[in-house]
């Protein structure tokens, strides 16, 4: 059974940090592109970051560039999203998704497998 599980979400103060984890079971993330997405109430799902397999190239939405970092731990079959300098506009449910082609994009339609999400709430 192919599955992605996010963890690490919660409540955090403005300006502080969280690290989200996305762990795969039933398959290896090594050959998959992985994307992080978020969705706030009443808003479209937004691409946050991605990591491509092979060349390990990454990209970020302009709104998080310089604050968020995506990384992989191949031994744990896990992808992380380090989120620093958090703002209230970062609130939302964060999802990870896997792309079997290995590419990775900020377009949610390119992904076939999704986790259930983890809530991030930034207080001020």
PyMOL commands that set and color helices and strands:
alter all, ss='L'
color gray80, all
select helices_A, chain A and resi 29-31+74-76+88-90+108-110
alter helices_A, ss='H'
color red, helices_A
select strands_A, chain A and resi 3-7+10-13+18-25+33-39+46-51+58-60+68-73+78-83+92-99+113-114+118-123
alter strands_A, ss='S'
color yellow, strands_A
deselect
rebuild
show_as cartoon
